[in-house]
Amino acid sequence: MAQAQKTASNASAAKAHDPSQDDIQAQLKVLQAEVANLTQVLGDYGRAQTGELKSFATERARKLRADAEAGVKLTEAQVRDAYSDAETAVRNNPGTAVAIASGVGFLIGLIASRR
């Protein structure tokens, strides 16, 4: 008899701890709301990160373009200076310039004829 009472009290204790269907549905609704909220937060975070990365990439591209344009201007100035120096050297020493040009042409001719 004591065994039957013990089993009965265990069964009633188990029923007291068993969640009802309504409790489970309420917990599922709370969980669904939390998942929806988390999804919304992650979406907002992703959009914010996208905006920041886009802004960073745009600024970086602008800086690289400005650097490239400055490099082009510097190179153009150096080429103009080198051309001006060469032109001045040819005007000051026309004989030397003709001799150098003839020598270079002769070497190119030799190299081309051996092939």
ABEGO torsion letter per residue (X at the ends): XAAAAAAAAAAAAAAAABBBAAAAAAAAAAAAAAAAAAAAAAAAAAAAAAAAAAAAAAAAAAAAAAAAAAAAAAAAAAAAAAAAAAAAAAAABAAAAAAAAAAAAAAAAAAAAAX
